[in-house]
Amino acid sequence: MASSNVKKEKQSVSKMFRNIKSEVKKVTWPTKEDVWQYTLVVLAMCLITSVAIGVLDAVFKFLFNLFA
């Protein structure tokens, strides 16, 4: 009985890897230009968020110093 379970497990593992391989073939990979555009968008959003947090920090620091 144990050998049949091992056989089924090996078959299911190999089937899983075949399924993964077929799914990866279906993926539409981005072009270099797309990757650069996405990278620039991420960097711009990081910069905008950093500036916004810095401005809020300065405003709250001013307000706390005003009332302290």
C-alpha positions as CSV (number, residue, x, y, z in Angstrom):
1,M,0.0,0.0,0.0
2,A,2.8,2.4,0.8
3,S,4.4,2.1,-2.6
4,S,1.1,3.0,-4.4
5,N,0.9,6.1,-2.3
6,V,4.4,7.1,-3.2
7,K,3.7,6.5,-6.8
8,K,0.6,8.6,-6.7
9,E,2.5,11.4,-4.9
10,K,5.3,11.3,-7.5
11,Q,2.7,11.5,-10.3
12,S,0.9,14.3,-8.7
13,V,4.1,16.3,-8.1
14,S,5.2,15.8,-11.8
15,K,1.7,16.7,-12.9
16,M,1.9,19.9,-10.8
17,F,5.2,20.9,-12.4
18,R,3.8,20.2,-15.9
19,N,0.8,22.4,-15.1
20,I,3.1,25.2,-13.8
21,K,5.2,25.1,-17.0
22,S,2.1,25.3,-19.2
23,E,0.7,28.3,-17.1
24,V,4.0,30.1,-17.3
25,K,3.9,29.8,-21.1
26,K,0.6,31.7,-21.0
27,V,2.0,34.7,-19.2
28,T,2.3,37.9,-21.2
29,W,5.6,39.3,-20.1
30,P,6.1,43.1,-20.1
31,T,8.5,44.8,-22.6
32,K,11.6,46.7,-21.5
33,E,9.7,50.0,-22.2
34,D,6.8,48.9,-20.0
35,V,9.2,48.0,-17.1
36,W,10.9,51.4,-17.4
37,Q,7.6,53.2,-17.3
38,Y,6.4,51.2,-14.3
39,T,9.7,51.9,-12.5
40,L,9.4,55.6,-13.2
41,V,5.8,55.6,-11.9
42,V,6.8,53.8,-8.7
43,L,9.8,56.2,-8.1
44,A,7.5,59.3,-8.8
45,M,4.9,58.0,-6.3
46,C,7.6,57.4,-3.7
47,L,8.9,60.9,-4.2
48,I,5.5,62.4,-4.0
49,T,4.6,60.4,-0.9
50,S,7.9,61.4,0.8
51,V,7.4,65.1,0.1
52,A,3.8,64.9,1.4
53,I,4.9,63.2,4.6
54,G,7.7,65.7,5.0
55,V,5.3,68.6,4.6
56,L,2.9,67.1,7.1
57,D,5.7,66.5,9.6
58,A,6.8,70.1,9.3
59,V,3.2,71.4,9.8
60,F,2.7,69.2,12.9
61,K,6.1,70.1,14.3
62,F,5.2,73.8,13.9
63,L,1.8,73.3,15.5
64,F,3.2,71.3,18.5
65,N,5.9,74.0,19.0
66,L,3.2,76.7,18.8
67,F,1.1,75.1,21.6
68,A,3.9,73.7,23.7
